[in-house]
Amino acid sequence: MLDIVGLLNEESDYTKVRNYWEYLKAKLKKQNNQLVSATTQLKLLAADGKKYKTDVVDCQV
């Protein structure tokens, strides 16, 4: 999700993208938006070699 949010906002700063996604996710949850319920947290490998939970979306082609 962070990749998508960063691309749509034309923002490359990871911290800004993460903060915006957290704000947007909270706002969408209050509105009972289905997008948030479609996200799942998975532990993915980061550049520092550690695994962190990140929001992902399952999309069908």
mmCIF file of the N, C-alpha and C atoms, coordinates in Angstrom:
data_MODEL
# 
_entry.id   MODEL 
# 
loop_
_atom_site.group_PDB 
_atom_site.id 
_atom_site.type_symbol 
_atom_site.label_atom_id 
_atom_site.label_alt_id 
_atom_site.label_comp_id 
_atom_site.label_asym_id 
_atom_site.label_entity_id 
_atom_site.label_seq_id 
_atom_site.pdbx_PDB_ins_code 
_atom_site.Cartn_x 
_atom_site.Cartn_y 
_atom_site.Cartn_z 
_atom_site.occupancy 
_atom_site.B_iso_or_equiv 
_atom_site.pdbx_formal_charge 
_atom_site.auth_seq_id 
_atom_site.auth_comp_id 
_atom_site.auth_asym_id 
_atom_site.auth_atom_id 
_atom_site.pdbx_PDB_model_num 
ATOM 1   N N  . MET A 1 1  ? 0.820   -1.193  0.000   1.00 0.00 ? 1  MET A N  1 
ATOM 2   C CA . MET A 1 1  ? 0.000   0.000   0.000   1.00 0.00 ? 1  MET A CA 1 
ATOM 3   C C  . MET A 1 1  ? 0.865   1.258   0.000   1.00 0.00 ? 1  MET A C  1 
ATOM 4   N N  . LEU A 1 2  ? 1.964   1.213   0.723   1.00 0.00 ? 2  LEU A N  1 
ATOM 5   C CA . LEU A 1 2  ? 2.805   2.405   0.792   1.00 0.00 ? 2  LEU A CA 1 
ATOM 6   C C  . LEU A 1 2  ? 3.352   2.775   -0.581  1.00 0.00 ? 2  LEU A C  1 
ATOM 7   N N  . ASP A 1 3  ? 3.685   1.773   -1.381  1.00 0.00 ? 3  ASP A N  1 
ATOM 8   C CA . ASP A 1 3  ? 4.167   2.050   -2.736  1.00 0.00 ? 3  ASP A CA 1 
ATOM 9   C C  . ASP A 1 3  ? 3.093   2.755   -3.560  1.00 0.00 ? 3  ASP A C  1 
ATOM 10  N N  . ILE A 1 4  ? 1.869   2.289   -3.429  1.00 0.00 ? 4  ILE A N  1 
ATOM 11  C CA . ILE A 1 4  ? 0.762   2.884   -4.187  1.00 0.00 ? 4  ILE A CA 1 
ATOM 12  C C  . ILE A 1 4  ? 0.499   4.313   -3.720  1.00 0.00 ? 4  ILE A C  1 
ATOM 13  N N  . VAL A 1 5  ? 0.449   4.523   -2.409  1.00 0.00 ? 5  VAL A N  1 
ATOM 14  C CA . VAL A 1 5  ? 0.206   5.865   -1.859  1.00 0.00 ? 5  VAL A CA 1 
ATOM 15  C C  . VAL A 1 5  ? 1.327   6.815   -2.268  1.00 0.00 ? 5  VAL A C  1 
ATOM 16  N N  . GLY A 1 6  ? 2.564   6.360   -2.189  1.00 0.00 ? 6  GLY A N  1 
ATOM 17  C CA . GLY A 1 6  ? 3.700   7.197   -2.587  1.00 0.00 ? 6  GLY A CA 1 
ATOM 18  C C  . GLY A 1 6  ? 3.659   7.563   -4.051  1.00 0.00 ? 6  GLY A C  1 
ATOM 19  N N  . LEU A 1 7  ? 3.292   6.596   -4.892  1.00 0.00 ? 7  LEU A N  1 
ATOM 20  C CA . LEU A 1 7  ? 3.204   6.851   -6.327  1.00 0.00 ? 7  LEU A CA 1 
ATOM 21  C C  . LEU A 1 7  ? 2.097   7.851   -6.646  1.00 0.00 ? 7  LEU A C  1 
ATOM 22  N N  . LEU A 1 8  ? 0.931   7.643   -6.045  1.00 0.00 ? 8  LEU A N  1 
ATOM 23  C CA . LEU A 1 8  ? -0.196  8.541   -6.311  1.00 0.00 ? 8  LEU A CA 1 
ATOM 24  C C  . LEU A 1 8  ? 0.066   9.963   -5.820  1.00 0.00 ? 8  LEU A C  1 
ATOM 25  N N  . ASN A 1 9  ? 0.798   10.092  -4.721  1.00 0.00 ? 9  ASN A N  1 
ATOM 26  C CA . ASN A 1 9  ? 1.100   11.419  -4.176  1.00 0.00 ? 9  ASN A CA 1 
ATOM 27  C C  . ASN A 1 9  ? 2.412   11.983  -4.696  1.00 0.00 ? 9  ASN A C  1 
ATOM 28  N N  . GLU A 1 10 ? 3.091   11.221  -5.557  1.00 0.00 ? 10 GLU A N  1 
ATOM 29  C CA . GLU A 1 10 ? 4.385   11.629  -6.099  1.00 0.00 ? 10 GLU A CA 1 
ATOM 30  C C  . GLU A 1 10 ? 5.341   12.003  -4.967  1.00 0.00 ? 10 GLU A C  1 
ATOM 31  N N  . GLU A 1 11 ? 5.384   11.148  -3.941  1.00 0.00 ? 11 GLU A N  1 
ATOM 32  C CA . GLU A 1 11 ? 6.209   11.382  -2.756  1.00 0.00 ? 11 GLU A CA 1 
ATOM 33  C C  . GLU A 1 11 ? 7.172   10.217  -2.607  1.00 0.00 ? 11 GLU A C  1 
ATOM 34  N N  . SER A 1 12 ? 8.459   10.516  -2.469  1.00 0.00 ? 12 SER A N  1 
ATOM 35  C CA . SER A 1 12 ? 9.457   9.454   -2.331  1.00 0.00 ? 12 SER A CA 1 
ATOM 36  C C  . SER A 1 12 ? 9.942   9.294   -0.892  1.00 0.00 ? 12 SER A C  1 
ATOM 37  N N  . ASP A 1 13 ? 9.602   10.221  -0.007  1.00 0.00 ? 13 ASP A N  1 
ATOM 38  C CA . ASP A 1 13 ? 10.018  10.150  1.392   1.00 0.00 ? 13 ASP A CA 1 
ATOM 39  C C  . ASP A 1 13 ? 9.165   9.111   2.116   1.00 0.00 ? 13 ASP A C  1 
ATOM 40  N N  . TYR A 1 14 ? 9.794   8.009   2.524   1.00 0.00 ? 14 TYR A N  1 
ATOM 41  C CA . TYR A 1 14 ? 9.081   6.898   3.145   1.00 0.00 ? 14 TYR A CA 1 
ATOM 42  C C  . TYR A 1 14 ? 8.307   7.332   4.387   1.00 0.00 ? 14 TYR A C  1 
ATOM 43  N N  . THR A 1 15 ? 8.901   8.167   5.213   1.00 0.00 ? 15 THR A N  1 
ATOM 44  C CA . THR A 1 15 ? 8.249   8.604   6.456   1.00 0.00 ? 15 THR A CA 1 
ATOM 45  C C  . THR A 1 15 ? 6.982   9.392   6.163   1.00 0.00 ? 15 THR A C  1 
ATOM 46  N N  . LYS A 1 16 ? 7.037   10.275  5.191   1.00 0.00 ? 16 LYS A N  1 
ATOM 47  C CA . LYS A 1 16 ? 5.849   11.065  4.837   1.00 0.00 ? 16 LYS A CA 1 
ATOM 48  C C  . LYS A 1 16 ? 4.751   10.174  4.275   1.00 0.00 ? 16 LYS A C  1 
ATOM 49  N N  . VAL A 1 17 ? 5.147   9.218   3.441   1.00 0.00 ? 17 VAL A N  1 
ATOM 50  C CA . VAL A 1 17 ? 4.165   8.300   2.860   1.00 0.00 ? 17 VAL A CA 1 
ATOM 51  C C  . VAL A 1 17 ? 3.528   7.448   3.951   1.00 0.00 ? 17 VAL A C  1 
ATOM 52  N N  . ARG A 1 18 ? 4.336   6.920   4.866   1.00 0.00 ? 18 ARG A N  1 
ATOM 53  C CA . ARG A 1 18 ? 3.814   6.084   5.949   1.00 0.00 ? 18 ARG A CA 1 
ATOM 54  C C  . ARG A 1 18 ? 2.864   6.878   6.839   1.00 0.00 ? 18 ARG A C  1 
ATOM 55  N N  . ASN A 1 19 ? 3.240   8.095   7.188   1.00 0.00 ? 19 ASN A N  1 
ATOM 56  C CA . ASN A 1 19 ? 2.382   8.928   8.029   1.00 0.00 ? 19 ASN A CA 1 
ATOM 57  C C  . ASN A 1 19 ? 1.061   9.248   7.335   1.00 0.00 ? 19 ASN A C  1 
ATOM 58  N N  . TYR A 1 20 ? 1.133   9.558   6.041   1.00 0.00 ? 20 TYR A N  1 
ATOM 59  C CA . TYR A 1 20 ? -0.090  9.864   5.298   1.00 0.00 ? 20 TYR A CA 1 
ATOM 60  C C  . TYR A 1 20 ? -0.989  8.632   5.230   1.00 0.00 ? 20 TYR A C  1 
ATOM 61  N N  . TRP A 1 21 ? -0.415  7.448   4.985   1.00 0.00 ? 21 TRP A N  1 
ATOM 62  C CA . TRP A 1 21 ? -1.212  6.231   4.922   1.00 0.00 ? 21 TRP A CA 1 
ATOM 63  C C  . TRP A 1 21 ? -1.881  5.941   6.265   1.00 0.00 ? 21 TRP A C  1 
ATOM 64  N N  . GLU A 1 22 ? -1.162  6.125   7.360   1.00 0.00 ? 22 GLU A N  1 
ATOM 65  C CA . GLU A 1 22 ? -1.752  5.901   8.682   1.00 0.00 ? 22 GLU A CA 1 
ATOM 66  C C  . GLU A 1 22 ? -2.928  6.843   8.923   1.00 0.00 ? 22 GLU A C  1 
ATOM 67  N N  . TYR A 1 23 ? -2.767  8.115   8.530   1.00 0.00 ? 23 TYR A N  1 
ATOM 68  C CA . TYR A 1 23 ? -3.848  9.100   8.655   1.00 0.00 ? 23 TYR A CA 1 
ATOM 69  C C  . TYR A 1 23 ? -5.035  8.695   7.788   1.00 0.00 ? 23 TYR A C  1 
ATOM 70  N N  . LEU A 1 24 ? -4.766  8.351   6.537   1.00 0.00 ? 24 LEU A N  1 
ATOM 71  C CA . LEU A 1 24 ? -5.825  7.994   5.606   1.00 0.00 ? 24 LEU A CA 1 
ATOM 72  C C  . LEU A 1 24 ? -6.531  6.707   6.033   1.00 0.00 ? 24 LEU A C  1 
ATOM 73  N N  . LYS A 1 25 ? -5.774  5.730   6.508   1.00 0.00 ? 25 LYS A N  1 
ATOM 74  C CA . LYS A 1 25 ? -6.354  4.463   6.951   1.00 0.00 ? 25 LYS A CA 1 
ATOM 75  C C  . LYS A 1 25 ? -7.310  4.691   8.128   1.00 0.00 ? 25 LYS A C  1 
ATOM 76  N N  . ALA A 1 26 ? -6.912  5.523   9.078   1.00 0.00 ? 26 ALA A N  1 
ATOM 77  C CA . ALA A 1 26 ? -7.777  5.824   10.224  1.00 0.00 ? 26 ALA A CA 1 
ATOM 78  C C  . ALA A 1 26 ? -9.061  6.518   9.775   1.00 0.00 ? 26 ALA A C  1 
ATOM 79  N N  . LYS A 1 27 ? -8.910  7.445   8.839   1.00 0.00 ? 27 LYS A N  1 
ATOM 80  C CA . LYS A 1 27 ? -10.075 8.172   8.327   1.00 0.00 ? 27 LYS A CA 1 
ATOM 81  C C  . LYS A 1 27 ? -11.023 7.221   7.591   1.00 0.00 ? 27 LYS A C  1 
ATOM 82  N N  . LEU A 1 28 ? -10.472 6.319   6.784   1.00 0.00 ? 28 LEU A N  1 
ATOM 83  C CA . LEU A 1 28 ? -11.300 5.374   6.046   1.00 0.00 ? 28 LEU A CA 1 
ATOM 84  C C  . LEU A 1 28 ? -11.979 4.365   6.965   1.00 0.00 ? 28 LEU A C  1 
ATOM 85  N N  . LYS A 1 29 ? -11.295 3.970   8.040   1.00 0.00 ? 29 LYS A N  1 
ATOM 86  C CA . LYS A 1 29 ? -11.911 3.041   8.998   1.00 0.00 ? 29 LYS A CA 1 
ATOM 87  C C  . LYS A 1 29 ? -13.126 3.670   9.651   1.00 0.00 ? 29 LYS A C  1 
ATOM 88  N N  . LYS A 1 30 ? -13.036 4.960   9.973   1.00 0.00 ? 30 LYS A N  1 
ATOM 89  C CA . LYS A 1 30 ? -14.178 5.655   10.581  1.00 0.00 ? 30 LYS A CA 1 
ATOM 90  C C  . LYS A 1 30 ? -15.375 5.680   9.636   1.00 0.00 ? 30 LYS A C  1 
ATOM 91  N N  . GLN A 1 31 ? -15.094 5.704   8.328   1.00 0.00 ? 31 GLN A N  1 
ATOM 92  C CA . GLN A 1 31 ? -16.151 5.738   7.327   1.00 0.00 ? 31 GLN A CA 1 
ATOM 93  C C  . GLN A 1 31 ? -16.590 4.334   6.902   1.00 0.00 ? 31 GLN A C  1 
ATOM 94  N N  . ASN A 1 32 ? -16.033 3.297   7.555   1.00 0.00 ? 32 ASN A N  1 
ATOM 95  C CA . ASN A 1 32 ? -16.321 1.899   7.210   1.00 0.00 ? 32 ASN A CA 1 
ATOM 96  C C  . ASN A 1 32 ? -16.046 1.587   5.743   1.00 0.00 ? 32 ASN A C  1 
ATOM 97  N N  . ASN A 1 33 ? -14.967 2.151   5.223   1.00 0.00 ? 33 ASN A N  1 
ATOM 98  C CA . ASN A 1 33 ? -14.578 1.945   3.834   1.00 0.00 ? 33 ASN A CA 1 
ATOM 99  C C  . ASN A 1 33 ? -14.039 0.536   3.634   1.00 0.00 ? 33 ASN A C  1 
ATOM 100 N N  . GLN A 1 34 ? -14.417 -0.113  2.545   1.00 0.00 ? 34 GLN A N  1 
ATOM 101 C CA . GLN A 1 34 ? -14.016 -1.489  2.287   1.00 0.00 ? 34 GLN A CA 1 
ATOM 102 C C  . GLN A 1 34 ? -12.542 -1.621  1.913   1.00 0.00 ? 34 GLN A C  1 
ATOM 103 N N  . LEU A 1 35 ? -11.914 -0.573  1.448   1.00 0.00 ? 35 LEU A N  1 
ATOM 104 C CA . LEU A 1 35 ? -10.498 -0.640  1.085   1.00 0.00 ? 35 LEU A CA 1 
ATOM 105 C C  . LEU A 1 35 ? -9.662  -1.060  2.276   1.00 0.00 ? 35 LEU A C  1 
ATOM 106 N N  . VAL A 1 36 ? -9.942  -0.496  3.425   1.00 0.00 ? 36 VAL A N  1 
ATOM 107 C CA . VAL A 1 36 ? -9.157  -0.809  4.618   1.00 0.00 ? 36 VAL A CA 1 
ATOM 108 C C  . VAL A 1 36 ? -9.364  -2.263  5.019   1.00 0.00 ? 36 VAL A C  1 
ATOM 109 N N  . SER A 1 37 ? -10.575 -2.772  4.883   1.00 0.00 ? 37 SER A N  1 
ATOM 110 C CA . SER A 1 37 ? -10.810 -4.162  5.249   1.00 0.00 ? 37 SER A CA 1 
ATOM 111 C C  . SER A 1 37 ? -10.148 -5.113  4.264   1.00 0.00 ? 37 SER A C  1 
ATOM 112 N N  . ALA A 1 38 ? -9.799  -4.643  3.075   1.00 0.00 ? 38 ALA A N  1 
ATOM 113 C CA . ALA A 1 38 ? -9.139  -5.485  2.076   1.00 0.00 ? 38 ALA A CA 1 
ATOM 114 C C  . ALA A 1 38 ? -7.629  -5.558  2.294   1.00 0.00 ? 38 ALA A C  1 
ATOM 115 N N  . THR A 1 39 ? -7.087  -4.729  3.179   1.00 0.00 ? 39 THR A N  1 
ATOM 116 C CA . THR A 1 39 ? -5.648  -4.758  3.431   1.00 0.00 ? 39 THR A CA 1 
ATOM 117 C C  . THR A 1 39 ? -5.320  -5.798  4.489   1.00 0.00 ? 39 THR A C  1 
ATOM 118 N N  . THR A 1 40 ? -4.130  -6.374  4.359   1.00 0.00 ? 40 THR A N  1 
ATOM 119 C CA . THR A 1 40 ? -3.630  -7.362  5.297   1.00 0.00 ? 40 THR A CA 1 
ATOM 120 C C  . THR A 1 40 ? -2.202  -6.983  5.644   1.00 0.00 ? 40 THR A C  1 
ATOM 121 N N  . GLN A 1 41 ? -1.776  -7.249  6.866   1.00 0.00 ? 41 GLN A N  1 
ATOM 122 C CA . GLN A 1 41 ? -0.393  -6.970  7.232   1.00 0.00 ? 41 GLN A CA 1 
ATOM 123 C C  . GLN A 1 41 ? 0.444   -8.232  7.093   1.00 0.00 ? 41 GLN A C  1 
ATOM 124 N N  . LEU A 1 42 ? 1.526   -8.125  6.339   1.00 0.00 ? 42 LEU A N  1 
ATOM 125 C CA . LEU A 1 42 ? 2.486   -9.200  6.179   1.00 0.00 ? 42 LEU A CA 1 
ATOM 126 C C  . LEU A 1 42 ? 3.855   -8.697  6.593   1.00 0.00 ? 42 LEU A C  1 
ATOM 127 N N  . LYS A 1 43 ? 4.689   -9.596  7.085   1.00 0.00 ? 43 LYS A N  1 
ATOM 128 C CA . LYS A 1 43 ? 6.061   -9.221  7.409   1.00 0.00 ? 43 LYS A CA 1 
ATOM 129 C C  . LYS A 1 43 ? 6.900   -9.374  6.140   1.00 0.00 ? 43 LYS A C  1 
ATOM 130 N N  . LEU A 1 44 ? 7.422   -8.252  5.653   1.00 0.00 ? 44 LEU A N  1 
ATOM 131 C CA . LEU A 1 44 ? 8.238   -8.259  4.455   1.00 0.00 ? 44 LEU A CA 1 
ATOM 132 C C  . LEU A 1 44 ? 9.649   -7.797  4.788   1.00 0.00 ? 44 LEU A C  1 
ATOM 133 N N  . LEU A 1 45 ? 10.611  -8.290  4.046   1.00 0.00 ? 45 LEU A N  1 
ATOM 134 C CA . LEU A 1 45 ? 12.005  -7.952  4.250   1.00 0.00 ? 45 LEU A CA 1 
ATOM 135 C C  . LEU A 1 45 ? 12.283  -6.531  3.782   1.00 0.00 ? 45 LEU A C  1 
ATOM 136 N N  . ALA A 1 46 ? 12.899  -5.738  4.653   1.00 0.00 ? 46 ALA A N  1 
ATOM 137 C CA . ALA A 1 46 ? 13.225  -4.344  4.334   1.00 0.00 ? 46 ALA A CA 1 
ATOM 138 C C  . ALA A 1 46 ? 14.691  -4.238  3.907   1.00 0.00 ? 46 ALA A C  1 
ATOM 139 N N  . ALA A 1 47 ? 15.079  -3.058  3.476   1.00 0.00 ? 47 ALA A N  1 
ATOM 140 C CA . ALA A 1 47 ? 16.441  -2.819  3.012   1.00 0.00 ? 47 ALA A CA 1 
ATOM 141 C C  . ALA A 1 47 ? 17.480  -3.054  4.105   1.00 0.00 ? 47 ALA A C  1 
ATOM 142 N N  . ASP A 1 48 ? 17.089  -2.898  5.363   1.00 0.00 ? 48 ASP A N  1 
ATOM 143 C CA . ASP A 1 48 ? 18.033  -3.094  6.468   1.00 0.00 ? 48 ASP A CA 1 
ATOM 144 C C  . ASP A 1 48 ? 18.180  -4.565  6.870   1.00 0.00 ? 48 ASP A C  1 
ATOM 145 N N  . GLY A 1 49 ? 17.518  -5.463  6.133   1.00 0.00 ? 49 GLY A N  1 
ATOM 146 C CA . GLY A 1 49 ? 17.629  -6.887  6.399   1.00 0.00 ? 49 GLY A CA 1 
ATOM 147 C C  . GLY A 1 49 ? 16.654  -7.417  7.433   1.00 0.00 ? 49 GLY A C  1 
ATOM 148 N N  . LYS A 1 50 ? 15.855  -6.556  8.024   1.00 0.00 ? 50 LYS A N  1 
ATOM 149 C CA . LYS A 1 50 ? 14.868  -6.976  9.027   1.00 0.00 ? 50 LYS A CA 1 
ATOM 150 C C  . LYS A 1 50 ? 13.496  -7.091  8.376   1.00 0.00 ? 50 LYS A C  1 
ATOM 151 N N  . LYS A 1 51 ? 12.621  -7.861  9.012   1.00 0.00 ? 51 LYS A N  1 
ATOM 152 C CA . LYS A 1 51 ? 11.256  -7.996  8.522   1.00 0.00 ? 51 LYS A CA 1 
ATOM 153 C C  . LYS A 1 51 ? 10.332  -7.102  9.341   1.00 0.00 ? 51 LYS A C  1 
ATOM 154 N N  . TYR A 1 52 ? 9.497   -6.352  8.635   1.00 0.00 ? 52 TYR A N  1 
ATOM 155 C CA . TYR A 1 52 ? 8.550   -5.451  9.276   1.00 0.00 ? 52 TYR A CA 1 
ATOM 156 C C  . TYR A 1 52 ? 7.157   -5.721  8.728   1.00 0.00 ? 52 TYR A C  1 
ATOM 157 N N  . LYS A 1 53 ? 6.144   -5.502  9.584   1.00 0.00 ? 53 LYS A N  1 
ATOM 158 C CA . LYS A 1 53 ? 4.769   -5.628  9.119   1.00 0.00 ? 53 LYS A CA 1 
ATOM 159 C C  . LYS A 1 53 ? 4.450   -4.444  8.224   1.00 0.00 ? 53 LYS A C  1 
ATOM 160 N N  . THR A 1 54 ? 3.816   -4.745  7.107   1.00 0.00 ? 54 THR A N  1 
ATOM 161 C CA . THR A 1 54 ? 3.397   -3.695  6.199   1.00 0.00 ? 54 THR A CA 1 
ATOM 162 C C  . THR A 1 54 ? 2.045   -4.058  5.610   1.00 0.00 ? 54 THR A C  1 
ATOM 163 N N  . ASP A 1 55 ? 1.250   -3.060  5.281   1.00 0.00 ? 55 ASP A N  1 
ATOM 164 C CA . ASP A 1 55 ? -0.063  -3.289  4.712   1.00 0.00 ? 55 ASP A CA 1 
ATOM 165 C C  . ASP A 1 55 ? 0.076   -3.669  3.246   1.00 0.00 ? 55 ASP A C  1 
ATOM 166 N N  . VAL A 1 56 ? -0.609  -4.731  2.861   1.00 0.00 ? 56 VAL A N  1 
ATOM 167 C CA . VAL A 1 56 ? -0.619  -5.171  1.464   1.00 0.00 ? 56 VAL A CA 1 
ATOM 168 C C  . VAL A 1 56 ? -2.067  -5.356  1.030   1.00 0.00 ? 56 VAL A C  1 
ATOM 169 N N  . VAL A 1 57 ? -2.283  -5.292  -0.266  1.00 0.00 ? 57 VAL A N  1 
ATOM 170 C CA . VAL A 1 57 ? -3.609  -5.474  -0.832  1.00 0.00 ? 57 VAL A CA 1 
ATOM 171 C C  . VAL A 1 57 ? -3.554  -6.629  -1.828  1.00 0.00 ? 57 VAL A C  1 
ATOM 172 N N  . ASP A 1 58 ? -4.521  -7.503  -1.763  1.00 0.00 ? 58 ASP A N  1 
ATOM 173 C CA . ASP A 1 58 ? -4.620  -8.593  -2.714  1.00 0.00 ? 58 ASP A CA 1 
ATOM 174 C C  . ASP A 1 58 ? -5.455  -8.120  -3.890  1.00 0.00 ? 58 ASP A C  1 
ATOM 175 N N  . CYS A 1 59 ? -4.840  -8.105  -5.049  1.00 0.00 ? 59 CYS A N  1 
ATOM 176 C CA . CYS A 1 59 ? -5.599  -7.672  -6.235  1.00 0.00 ? 59 CYS A CA 1 
ATOM 177 C C  . CYS A 1 59 ? -5.636  -8.824  -7.229  1.00 0.00 ? 59 CYS A C  1 
ATOM 178 N N  . GLN A 1 60 ? -6.743  -8.950  -7.876  1.00 0.00 ? 60 GLN A N  1 
ATOM 179 C CA . GLN A 1 60 ? -6.904  -10.013 -8.883  1.00 0.00 ? 60 GLN A CA 1 
ATOM 180 C C  . GLN A 1 60 ? -6.729  -9.420  -10.263 1.00 0.00 ? 60 GLN A C  1 
ATOM 181 N N  . VAL A 1 61 ? -6.022  -10.133 -11.097 1.00 0.00 ? 61 VAL A N  1 
ATOM 182 C CA . VAL A 1 61 ? -5.775  -9.665  -12.464 1.00 0.00 ? 61 VAL A CA 1 
ATOM 183 C C  . VAL A 1 61 ? -6.797  -10.232 -13.391 1.00 0.00 ? 61 VAL A C  1 
# 
